Amino acid sequence: MCIRDRRRRLQRLAKFEEQLPDALSVMARSLQAGLPFSEAMNIVAQEMQEPVSKEFGTVFSEINYGGNVRTALLGLLERMPTVAVMAVVSSIMIQRETGGNLAEVMDRIADLVRQRFRFQRSLRTLTAEGRMTAWVVSLMPFLLGGGMYLLKPEWMENLIYDPLGRQMLVAVFVVMIVCILWMRKLVRIDI
């Protein structure tokens, strides 16, 4: 898969997750109004925007044309492999086996997904300083090297043309790469 396709897929997944709480709320209201589960899916498919509408429409079509609900939901999870979708699919399948109020379950999951997004946004805000520091520290050696070359070219020429200088440059680049990867790991927090 090329980088462009991967980026599009990640953007589609992010947009789907962003729309999911609203879709679950629409489903919950439809179920509270007395509509069956498959019709609630159809309303989401008709009323919401892409990509949620398309994915829920696919699930509705699979169920409507005689498919198994479990298979249709697992297909949704396969196409949209996110934690939120896994929670939705798991709760629907558990509710279908044990019984209970599906509308209430949908409302609770929608609230949970919204809270998760709020937490992710605040976490991203709190780690912004660390990410900016990592960028500055990563670019600083290149800026200093360029500045030294402009001010005193003979210093950099000695470093580049001398065998010991080249070994030092290679060692510095290796240490820089290790430090960049380490800083990246420090500021990246997955939930």
N, C-alpha and C positions, 0 to 999 in steps of 0.2 A: 504494500500500500504506500503510495507516495505521500509526501508531506502535505500537499494541498488537500488530498482526500482525507487524511487523518485529521487535519485542522477543521475541515467541514464537518466531519463526523463528531468531533468534540464540541463544535459550536451547536450542532443539532441536538446533541445530548444535553448541553447546558440549557438551551432554549426549552427543551422538553421538560427538564426538571424545574425550570422557572414557571412553566405553565401548569405543572402537575397539581399544585395545591388548589388552584381555581377549578381545574377539571374534577378533582375529588369533591369539592364543594358542590359543583353542579350535579354530580352523581348523587351526593347525599340528599340534596333537595328533591331530586327526581324520585329517589327511593322513598323519601318521606311523603311525597305526593301519591304514592301507591303504585308507581310504575315498576315493572320487573327489571331485573338486573341488566338484561341485554338491551332493553329500551333506554335505560339510563346511559349505557355506553353509546347508543345511537345519538342521544341528545348531545352528549359531549362531542361526538364526531361532527354533528351538524352545527353546533353553536360556537365551538372553540376554533382557534386558528391553528395553522400548521406549526409544528409537527405533531402536537397532541391530537388534533382532529384526525389526522391520517392514521396514527397508531391505534387510537381507540376505534376508528372506523374499521380497521383491519381485524381487530378483536371481535367487534360486533358482527362483521361479515362471516368470520369463522364460526361463531356461535350460531348465527342465524341460518347458516346453510348446513346445520346438523353436526357441527364439530363439537368436540368436548370442551367445556369451559376451562378445565385444567390445562389442556393442550394449548388453547388460545392464549391463556394468561402466561404460560411458560414461553410461548412464542414472543409475547410482548417483552418478557424479561430478557430473552435472547437478543432481541433487536435493540433494546434499551437497557444495557447492563449497568444500572445504577443502584445505589443503596436504597433510594426512595422507592423505586419501582419494585425492588425485591421486597420491601416492607409491605407495599400495597398488595402484590401478588400473594405473598405468604398469608397476610391477614384475610384476604378474600377466600383463599383456599381453606384456611382453618375455619373461618366462619361458615362456609358452605358445608363442612363436615360436622361441625359442632352445633351450629345454629346461633341465633342471637340477632342483634339489631345491626345490620350492615350499614345503615345510614349513619349511626353513631360512630361506628368504626371508621368510616370514611372521613367524617368530620374530625375525629381525633388524629388520624394520619395526616390530614391536610394541615392541621395546626402544628403537628410535629415537624413536617417538612418546612413550613414557614419559619418556625423557630430555628431550625437547622440553618436556613439561609441567612437569617439575622446573625447567628453566631459566626458563620463563615465570613460574612462581610465585616463584622467587628474584628475578627481574627486577622483578616487581610489588612485592615487599617492599622492594627497594632504591630504587625510585622513589616509594615512599609518602611520604617526607619532602618531596620536590619537589612532589607533588600537594597535600599539606596546605598547604605554603607558598603555592602558587598560590591556593588557596581563601582563605587568610587575607589575602593581598595584594589579592585581588579584592573581598573584602567590607569591607576596612578603610575605604575612602573613604565608603561608605554609613553605616557605624557612626560614623565621626567626624562626618559631616554631621548625622546624627540627634542625636548628643551635643551638637554645637554649637547645634543648633536648640533643644534642651531647656534648655541653660545660658544662651545669649545669643541669643534669637530675632531680635533686631534685626540681628545680623550676617548671618544667613541671609536675612532679608527684603531687606536691601540687595543681597545677591548675586542674589536671585531677581527682584526688581522693577527693578533697574538694567539698562539695555540692555547695558552693558559686562560686567556680572556674568553675564547670560544667555549672552553670547558665550563667556565664560570657562568656564561650565558645559558648554556644547556641546563646546568644545575638550577639556575634561577627559574627558568621556564618550567622545569619539572616541579619544583616546589610551589610555584604560582598555580599550576594546574591543580595540584593536590589541595592547596588552600582554597581555590575557587570552588572545587567540588565539595569541600568540607563546609564552607560558608553557605553554599546552596542547600546542603542537607540541613544545616542549622535553621535557616529561615523558612524552609518548606515544611509545613505542618499539615498532614492529611487527617481529615476527620471521617 
